[in-house]
Amino acid sequence: MSSKLAFTKMHGLGNDFVVIDAVRQHIELTEAQVRYLADRHFGVGCDQLLIVEAAQTPGVDFRYRIFNADGGEVEQCGNGARCFARFVFDQGLTDKREIRVETKKGIITPRLEADGNVTVDMGVPVLNPADVPFVSESDAYVQPLDVAGNTIAITAVSMGNPHAVQVVADVDTAPVAEQGPLIEHHPRFPARVNAGFLQVVDDHHVRLRVFERGAGETLACGTGACAAVVAGILRELVVSPVTVETRGGELTIAWNGVGTPVMMTGPAVSVFSADITLP
Ligand SMILES: N[C@@H](CCC[C@H](N)C(=O)O)C(=O)O
């Protein structure tokens, strides 16, 4: 049976989303329907689909769920968190400017700034390899990873979702398309991984490309930017706050060190709202 679905197309630095209000409309999507909505030729097109739901926990304002373009549900999404906040405020679902929202990996707190940007407390990064999850007998911040016969040096970080960050001389020539899928599916990352390629410009400025798990290379990745800055600070290559330049624009990431939360600030943009009939 086909059904009609209202959605809003949004993006954070070109990392694009189909956002669905499941507070005011009943919705249950199959994995195939998520893939259809994300398909750039046959559907709407997006890197991730976000479903906004009523909260299930006292003291929390909403729950939001995140699905990659491949249909898989994931734990966390930085650019999505900013778009979520802009969505619930602009759609009149809340009048709060600081919003507590539960994700698959805990509660995060986006705040709408007066200048239109959104700042998100993305929580404390997880560095213990087993919890990333990353298979390793060492808990060193820099670890060798064999990728098709080449040994690269990565820092494994979870921002709720897993990231492998490597430092490169120049992101424009980094082997993102070649190595990205190999790192994503590397057997030492049992939940797969987002592969970050980080170029240090100076103490407070980096460039970043991310080959995302379940979506391929995106124009920006918010959790990837958080993980990259955490990796850069742990490796003593950069100092907080750091401007992260992505192909879609800039994020500001601040982190005060191990055991403290990462703060991310950047834009969130609504493009259009429409209805679609699902197959
Ligand atoms: N684009 C996102 C991350 C989305 C999830 C990621 N692909 C994963 O599988 O963990 C961001 O802005 O953080």
The ligand as an SDF file (V2000), in Angstrom:
LIG
                    3D

 13 12  0  0  0  0  0  0  0  0999 V2000
   27.1700   13.1290    8.4340 N   0  0  0  0  0  0  0  0  0  0  0  0
   27.1610   12.8420    9.7940 C   0  0  0  0  0  0  0  0  0  0  0  0
   27.4760   11.4400   10.2320 C   0  0  0  0  0  0  0  0  0  0  0  0
   26.3760   10.4580    9.7860 C   0  0  0  0  0  0  0  0  0  0  0  0
   26.5750    9.0460   10.2870 C   0  0  0  0  0  0  0  0  0  0  0  0
   27.8260    8.3780    9.7730 C   0  0  0  0  0  0  0  0  0  0  0  0
   27.8190    8.2050    8.3400 N   0  0  0  0  0  0  0  0  0  0  0  0
   27.9870    7.0180   10.4490 C   0  0  0  0  0  0  0  0  0  0  0  0
   27.6850    5.9870    9.8360 O   0  0  0  0  0  0  0  0  0  0  0  0
   28.4200    6.9820   11.6030 O   0  0  0  0  0  0  0  0  0  0  0  0
   27.7460   13.9190   10.6730 C   0  0  0  0  0  0  0  0  0  0  0  0
   27.5960   15.1000   10.3090 O   0  0  0  0  0  0  0  0  0  0  0  0
   28.2510   13.6290   11.7490 O   0  0  0  0  0  0  0  0  0  0  0  0
  1  2  1  0
  2  3  1  0
  2 11  1  0
  3  4  1  0
  4  5  1  0
  5  6  1  0
  6  7  1  0
  6  8  1  0
  8  9  2  0
  8 10  1  0
 11 12  2  0
 11 13  1  0
M  END
$$$$
